[in-house]
Amino acid sequence: MTAMQAIRDAAALLASSSDTARLDAELLMAHALGVSRSELLLRCGGDPVPADFQPLLQRRMRHEPIAYILGEQDFYGRSFIVTPAVLIPRGDSECVVEAAMEAVPAGGRVLDCGTGSGALLLTLLAERRLLQGIGVDSSLGALAVAAANAARLGVQDRARLVRRDWTMAGWQAGLGLFDLVISNPPYVEDAAPIDASVRDHEPASALFAGADGLDDYKVLIPQLSGLLVPGGKAVLEIGATQAAAVGDLARAAGFSVTVHHDLAHRPRALVLT
């Protein structure tokens, strides 16, 4: 059997568990062959099927996210290392980066609360060469992934990664003040109906935030003013239905609020000033 024949068979098997069955099959085959997807399609379709392909396919049939199987995910034009220790960066979050770049001064300091893979913070540092940043996370596994990504992007000299938990007293000690605070906190309602590939594989501590999905905002937002320099701003990712509720929390803490929308025109980021 050739690679392309195996891809057709794999796509049929994945059709019931993936909305991108053909693409998934192609990516898995390219990974097994050690080539890019474009190389697979242009030159390697007639190659024999490597032994690694079937185990990869079985993992995807069990709803494991393709990014975890491949070990990386593209975000804002760059490839980030991902493992089950971190959420998979999503295109929706790119509007957080856009809003943050508008909000931060060229040579400012940025704090990323719950940095995970580092996708938000490290993208900002890669885009703006004068920025300095600190990423905090309560997970050592996440910080290890972020450190690997900082090295991959060549921004490790401007990215300090620290284990901190913003629900614990004194977590801000020694961090200083910032021109910008960014965060993609947990915001999924505990009982929300979400895809099995997310619920069963991505870290629950980075997803779920109580019955209304607001638990982490309620803890983080009141602390923001103590983290910002005068005139500093915060940019928070939100769920598509949470603009009003999170905006109310921000206004109660003394901030004015601007809503930014993602490419699907859904509310996705709040800028707090």
C-alpha positions in Angstrom: 0.0 0.0 0.0 1.3 3.5 -0.8 1.1 6.5 1.4 -1.7 8.1 -0.5 -3.8 4.9 -0.4 -3.3 4.7 3.3 -4.3 8.3 3.7 -7.6 7.6 1.9 -8.3 4.7 4.1 -7.3 6.7 7.2 -9.5 9.6 6.3 -12.5 7.3 6.0 -11.8 5.9 9.5 -11.4 9.3 11.0 -14.6 10.8 9.4 -16.7 9.9 12.4 -14.4 11.5 14.9 -12.9 14.5 13.1 -14.2 17.4 11.1 -10.8 17.5 9.3 -10.3 13.8 8.6 -8.4 14.1 5.3 -6.1 16.8 6.7 -5.5 14.9 9.8 -4.5 11.8 7.8 -2.1 13.8 5.7 -0.5 15.4 8.6 0.0 12.1 10.4 1.5 10.5 7.3 3.8 13.4 6.8 4.9 13.2 10.4 5.5 9.4 10.1 7.5 10.0 6.9 9.5 12.8 8.4 8.5 15.3 5.7 6.3 18.4 5.5 2.7 18.0 4.3 3.6 19.8 1.0 6.5 17.4 0.4 4.2 14.5 1.1 1.6 15.7 -1.5 4.2 16.7 -4.1 6.7 13.9 -3.9 6.0 11.2 -1.4 2.5 9.9 -2.2 3.8 6.7 -3.7 6.1 5.9 -0.8 5.5 2.8 1.2 3.6 3.3 4.5 6.0 3.7 7.4 5.5 1.5 10.5 4.9 4.6 12.7 1.7 5.6 10.8 -0.8 3.1 12.3 0.0 4.0 16.0 -0.3 7.6 15.2 -3.7 7.0 13.5 -4.9 5.0 16.5 -4.1 7.9 18.8 -6.1 10.2 16.6 -9.0 7.8 16.5 -9.1 8.0 20.3 -9.7 11.7 19.9 -6.2 12.8 20.9 -5.7 16.3 19.5 -3.5 16.3 16.3 -1.3 19.0 17.9 -0.3 16.7 20.7 0.4 13.8 18.4 2.6 16.0 16.2 4.1 17.9 19.2 3.6 21.4 17.7 1.0 23.9 16.7 1.2 27.0 14.5 0.2 30.3 16.1 0.6 33.8 14.6 2.9 32.5 11.9 5.2 30.6 14.2 5.4 26.9 15.3 5.1 26.3 19.1 6.0 23.1 20.9 2.9 21.7 22.7 2.4 18.8 25.1 -0.5 17.7 27.2 0.8 20.0 29.9 -0.5 23.0 28.0 -3.5 24.2 26.1 -3.2 24.1 22.4 -2.9 27.6 21.0 -5.9 28.6 18.9 -6.4 31.1 16.1 -9.0 32.8 18.2 -6.3 34.0 20.6 -4.5 35.8 17.9 -6.8 38.8 18.4 -5.4 39.0 22.0 -2.0 39.5 20.4 -3.3 42.1 18.1 -5.0 44.0 20.9 -1.9 43.7 23.1 0.4 45.1 20.4 -1.8 48.1 20.2 -1.8 48.5 23.9 1.9 48.1 24.9 4.6 50.7 24.5 7.5 49.7 22.3 10.0 49.2 25.1 7.5 48.1 27.8 7.3 45.3 30.3 4.6 42.6 29.9 3.3 40.1 32.4 1.5 37.0 31.1 -0.7 35.4 33.8 -1.1 31.7 33.1 1.5 31.6 30.3 1.0 27.9 29.3 2.9 27.3 26.1 4.0 30.9 26.1 2.1 31.6 22.9 0.8 35.0 23.8 3.9 36.4 25.6 6.5 34.9 23.3 4.7 36.1 20.2 4.7 39.6 21.6 8.4 39.4 22.3 9.1 38.0 18.9 7.0 40.8 17.2 8.4 43.6 19.3 12.1 43.4 19.9 12.4 45.9 22.7 9.8 44.3 25.0 10.7 42.5 28.1 8.3 39.9 29.6 7.5 37.6 32.5 5.3 34.6 32.2 3.9 33.0 35.3 2.2 29.7 35.6 1.4 27.3 38.5 2.4 24.3 36.4 6.1 23.2 36.1 5.2 21.2 33.1 3.8 24.3 31.3 6.8 26.4 32.3 9.1 23.8 30.7 7.2 24.0 27.5 7.3 27.8 27.5 11.0 27.7 28.1 11.5 25.4 25.1 9.4 27.8 23.0 11.3 30.8 24.2 14.5 29.2 23.0 12.9 28.1 19.7 11.8 31.7 19.0 15.1 33.2 20.2 13.6 35.4 22.9 14.8 33.6 26.0 17.0 36.5 27.0 13.9 38.7 27.3 11.5 36.2 28.8 11.6 35.3 32.4 9.4 32.3 33.3 8.4 31.9 37.0 6.2 29.5 38.9 3.5 31.5 40.6 -0.2 30.9 41.4 -2.3 34.0 41.3 -4.8 32.5 43.7 -2.1 32.5 46.5 -1.3 35.5 48.7 2.0 37.2 47.8 2.4 35.7 44.4 3.3 39.1 42.9 6.4 39.5 45.1 9.5 40.5 43.2 7.8 40.8 39.9 7.6 44.6 39.8 5.1 46.7 37.8 4.1 46.3 34.1 3.0 48.4 31.2 0.7 45.5 30.1 -0.8 42.4 31.7 -2.1 39.7 29.4 -4.0 36.5 30.3 -5.9 33.7 28.7 -7.3 32.3 32.0 -9.5 29.3 32.4 -13.0 30.4 31.4 -15.0 27.3 30.4 -18.1 26.5 32.5 -17.6 23.2 34.4 -20.7 21.6 32.7 -20.1 23.1 29.3 -20.6 20.6 26.4 -17.2 20.6 24.8 -15.5 18.2 22.3 -14.0 15.0 23.7 -10.6 15.9 22.2 -10.6 18.9 24.5 -12.3 17.6 27.6 -10.4 14.3 27.7 -6.9 15.5 26.7 -6.2 19.2 27.4 -5.4 20.2 31.0 -8.5 20.7 33.0 -6.8 23.3 35.3 -6.3 25.6 32.2 -9.9 25.1 30.9 -12.5 25.1 33.7 -13.4 27.9 35.9 -16.5 27.1 37.9 -20.2 27.0 37.1 -20.2 30.2 35.2 -16.7 30.1 33.9 -15.8 33.3 35.8 -13.9 32.1 38.9 -10.5 33.1 37.6 -11.6 36.5 36.4 -13.1 37.2 39.9 -9.7 36.5 41.4 -7.4 38.1 38.8 -9.2 41.3 37.8 -9.2 42.9 41.3 -5.4 42.4 41.4 -4.6 44.0 38.1 -4.3 47.6 39.4 -1.6 46.5 41.7 0.4 45.1 38.8 0.2 48.0 36.4 2.2 51.2 36.1 0.1 54.4 35.9 -1.6 54.3 32.5 -0.9 50.6 32.1 -3.4 48.3 30.4 -4.6 44.7 30.6 -5.8 42.4 27.8 -7.9 39.4 28.8 -9.1 36.6 26.5 -12.8 35.8 27.2 -15.3 33.2 26.0 -17.6 34.3 23.2 -20.6 34.9 25.6 -18.7 36.5 28.5 -18.1 40.1 27.4 -20.8 41.5 29.5 -20.1 39.5 32.7 -16.3 40.0 32.6 -16.7 43.6 31.6 -18.9 44.2 34.7 -16.1 42.7 36.9 -13.5 45.0 35.3 -15.7 48.1 35.6 -16.3 47.2 39.3 -12.5 47.2 39.7 -12.2 50.7 38.3 -11.3 49.9 34.7 -12.9 51.1 31.4 -13.4 48.3 28.9 -13.0 47.9 25.2 -14.1 44.7 23.4 -12.1 43.2 20.5 -13.6 40.5 18.2 -11.9 37.5 16.6 -12.0 36.6 12.9 -15.5 35.0 13.4 -16.7 38.4 14.8 -17.2 37.0 18.2 -16.1 38.9 21.4 -12.7 37.5 22.3 -10.6 40.0 24.1 -11.2 42.8 26.6 -8.8 45.7 26.9 -8.9 47.2 30.4 -7.6 50.7 30.9 
